Amino acid sequence: MKETIGGDTTSIETEAVSNKEEKTMKQIINVFSENDWTYEESIHFLPEIEKLLKLICFKQRILKKD
């Protein structure tokens, strides 16, 4: 990500990352909503998603070393 130092403008690269994050968040929220999850249930489930992503990341690093 690149930002203009001392200014209020951000680069196109930073904006693209922000748009990607926003799109992903909306998709995740929609999946919970489409499957009749309450906001509270969704919030409590997020740590499980984080654990799974960390496990996948760890396994990818192990596989790349071989």
N, C-alpha and C positions, 0 to 999 in steps of 0.2 A: 504494500500500500504506500502511496505517496501523497504527501500533503505539502501545500505551499507554506513554507516557514514564515511566520509573521503575518500571514494573510488569512482571509476568511474563506478562500476558495480551496476546493479539493480537486484532485486530479480525476480524470475519467476512470483510471484504474481503481481508485478508492470508491467511486460511485458504483462501479460494476460489482465490487465485492459487497457493498451495502445492498444493492438490488438483489443479488444472489441470496444473501442472508434473509432479506425480507420475504422473498418468494418462498424460500425453504420453510421459514416460520409459519407462513400462511398455509402451506401444504400440510405441515404437521398438525396445526390446529384444526384444519378441515378434516383430517383423518380421524382425530379424536371425536369431533362433532358428528361426522357421518356414522360413527360406531356407538353413538349415544353415551359417550363419556361425559361426566360432569367436569366442570373446571377443576374442582377439588381432586377428583380421581386422576385427572390428567397431570396435575401438579405433583401428586404423590408418585406417579409412575415415571416421571422424567429421570430420577436417579437410576432407575433400572435401564433406561435407554443409554444413559451415560456409561454405566458399567459395561454394557454390551459393546458400545463403540470402542471403549478402551481395550477390551478383550480382542476385538477384531484388529485394532491397530497393533497390539502386541504380537498377535499371531502373524500379521503381515511382516513385521520386522524380523521375526524368527525365520519366516520362509525366505525372505530376501537374503539372509546371511548364508543360506545353503547353496 
